[in-house]
Amino acid sequence: MPQASKTGSLITVSDETFAETVLTSDRPVVVDFWAEWCRPCKMIANSLAELAEEFGDRMVVATLNSDENPNATRTYGVMSLPTLLVFRGGEVVGSIVGARPKASLRQALAAHGGL
């Protein structure tokens, strides 16, 4: 069975690991839908890695390469990158579209994640 990979506190998910890692998590999960060619995605990557450390065990921060994983991207109607979807109990409870400063991301994720 495929497993999500982990770099620091960030978890990388794929179409194969999405349901197990995101939908069945007992903690809120934010999924960063990104692509290699997306400059705004690269702009927020470091901020997300730092926020993953900051949120620690309270929230899972995951990344999903949209080009390599079209099923999850299509299932959740992701049309613009970067898109961050916040899941709680297997349901989308919030979204952030576009690059934002770290402070703005922190505030939005804390609000959506119920932290």
C-alpha positions as CSV (number, residue, x, y, z in Angstrom):
1,M,0.0,0.0,0.0
2,P,1.5,3.4,-1.0
3,Q,2.4,5.8,1.9
4,A,2.7,9.5,1.9
5,S,6.3,10.7,2.2
6,K,7.5,13.2,4.7
7,T,10.1,16.1,4.4
8,G,10.5,17.9,7.8
9,S,6.9,18.4,9.0
10,L,5.5,18.6,5.4
11,I,3.9,15.5,4.1
12,T,3.7,14.8,0.3
13,V,0.5,13.1,-0.8
14,S,-0.5,11.6,-4.1
15,D,-3.7,10.3,-5.7
16,E,-2.9,6.9,-4.2
17,T,-2.3,8.2,-0.7
18,F,-4.8,11.0,-0.5
19,A,-7.8,9.2,1.0
20,E,-5.7,7.4,3.7
21,T,-3.6,10.4,4.6
22,V,-6.1,13.3,4.2
23,L,-9.7,12.0,4.5
24,T,-9.2,9.7,7.4
25,S,-6.9,12.0,9.5
26,D,-8.0,12.7,13.1
27,R,-6.5,16.1,12.8
28,P,-7.2,19.0,10.4
29,V,-5.2,18.7,7.1
30,V,-4.3,21.5,4.8
31,V,-3.4,20.3,1.3
32,D,-1.3,22.6,-0.9
33,F,-2.1,21.9,-4.6
34,W,0.9,23.1,-6.6
35,A,2.9,22.5,-9.8
36,E,6.6,22.8,-10.7
37,W,5.9,25.6,-13.2
38,C,3.9,27.7,-10.8
39,R,5.9,30.7,-9.5
40,P,3.4,31.7,-6.8
41,C,3.5,28.1,-5.5
42,K,7.2,28.4,-5.0
43,M,6.7,31.7,-3.3
44,I,4.7,30.1,-0.5
45,A,6.6,26.8,-0.2
46,N,9.0,27.9,2.5
47,S,6.2,29.6,4.5
48,L,4.2,26.4,4.4
49,A,7.2,24.4,5.6
50,E,7.7,26.8,8.5
51,L,4.0,26.7,9.3
52,A,4.0,22.9,9.3
53,E,6.7,23.1,12.0
54,E,4.8,25.7,13.9
55,F,1.4,23.9,13.9
56,G,3.2,20.7,14.9
57,D,0.8,18.0,16.0
58,R,-2.3,20.3,15.8
59,M,-2.6,20.3,12.0
60,V,-1.1,18.2,9.1
61,V,0.3,20.2,6.2
62,A,0.5,18.3,3.0
63,T,1.6,19.0,-0.5
64,L,0.2,17.5,-3.7
65,N,1.8,18.1,-7.2
66,S,-1.3,18.7,-9.3
67,D,0.4,17.8,-12.6
68,E,1.4,14.4,-11.3
69,N,-1.9,13.8,-9.4
70,P,-4.8,14.9,-11.6
71,N,-7.4,12.8,-9.9
72,A,-7.4,14.6,-6.5
73,T,-7.0,17.9,-8.4
74,R,-10.1,17.2,-10.5
75,T,-12.1,15.7,-7.7
76,Y,-11.8,18.9,-5.6
77,G,-12.3,21.3,-8.5
78,V,-8.9,22.9,-8.2
79,M,-8.6,25.4,-11.1
80,S,-5.9,27.8,-9.9
81,L,-2.6,27.2,-8.3
82,P,-1.6,27.4,-5.6
83,T,-4.8,26.3,-3.9
84,L,-4.8,25.3,-0.2
85,L,-7.8,23.2,0.9
86,V,-8.4,22.6,4.6
87,F,-10.0,19.2,5.4
88,R,-11.6,18.2,8.7
89,G,-13.3,14.9,9.1
90,G,-12.8,14.1,5.4
91,E,-14.7,17.3,4.3
92,V,-13.4,20.5,2.9
93,V,-13.9,23.2,5.5
94,G,-11.9,26.0,3.9
95,S,-9.9,27.1,1.0
96,I,-7.2,29.7,0.1
97,V,-6.5,30.4,-3.5
98,G,-3.3,32.3,-4.5
99,A,-0.1,33.2,-2.8
100,R,-0.3,35.0,0.5
101,P,2.3,36.3,3.0
102,K,3.2,33.9,5.8
103,A,1.3,35.9,8.4
104,S,-1.9,35.8,6.2
105,L,-1.5,32.1,5.7
106,R,-1.0,31.5,9.4
107,Q,-4.1,33.4,10.3
108,A,-6.3,31.7,7.6
109,L,-5.1,28.2,8.4
110,A,-5.5,28.8,12.1
111,A,-9.1,30.0,11.5
112,H,-10.0,27.2,9.1
113,G,-8.2,24.5,11.1
114,G,-9.9,25.6,14.3
115,L,-6.6,26.2,16.1
